[in-house]
């Protein structure tokens, strides 16, 4: 659609980078507001800002690295293109994996319960991704297959990364709307009393299903294939399994804690 948001002299603002920036800001504001409203704060505002900065660095690096891996032959021929991140070229799963590693390290160093810290970030993950995918739409990346559906879109901008003059599935909006719905659900669920680990487990499971399905409607080159599945679909399978495991562990841990509390009451 409009991959270049505006250009002044030698400065060019790319729509993709702009929306990713807005996504990070919106997520940070949401987390900051949630922390201010929380009665049981797991981290301080200053710690939140520091951790969020680490997550940006880890997220950008991981998502770019996974994208480069999926198109390794292309980048071997043009290695300097690896650093042209402002034009797009990120895989969400790479950022999610690296950000998860960052949170695990942070929780251990600060001695914060991992599940609670992950739960705190779960709604913001969905919110940021919903906004970021709009940037994909404007840039023309992650586009869909040809479609005759009433809501199919056509890209005509020569700077767009999508196929030109062909009606396509707006897969970017499919994922954006799916993440927005997931954010709303997690936002209200997190406000209620819940077992530690369930919000992040719900995110893992729901996003894995969403991404796995949307990949079938994608028309862009997604690099390596495994048994007819894209690398994102393969990761989706593992993410779904991880979400189920986290959910089981969460429920089991909560059940054991309840039993211990009950036994202590009976002892007294």
Secondary structure as GFF3:
##gff-version 3
##sequence-region A 1 268
A	DSSP	beta_strand	4	8	.	.	.	ID=ss1
A	DSSP	beta_strand	11	14	.	.	.	ID=ss2
A	DSSP	alpha_helix	15	37	.	.	.	ID=ss3
A	DSSP	alpha_helix	45	70	.	.	.	ID=ss4
A	DSSP	alpha_helix	72	77	.	.	.	ID=ss5
A	DSSP	three_ten_helix	79	83	.	.	.	ID=ss6
A	DSSP	three_ten_helix	85	87	.	.	.	ID=ss7
A	DSSP	alpha_helix	92	110	.	.	.	ID=ss8
A	DSSP	alpha_helix	114	139	.	.	.	ID=ss9
A	DSSP	beta_strand	153	154	.	.	.	ID=ss10
A	DSSP	beta_strand	167	168	.	.	.	ID=ss11
A	DSSP	alpha_helix	171	191	.	.	.	ID=ss12
A	DSSP	alpha_helix	198	214	.	.	.	ID=ss13
A	DSSP	three_ten_helix	215	217	.	.	.	ID=ss14
A	DSSP	beta_strand	225	226	.	.	.	ID=ss15
A	DSSP	beta_strand	229	230	.	.	.	ID=ss16
A	DSSP	alpha_helix	231	267	.	.	.	ID=ss17
###
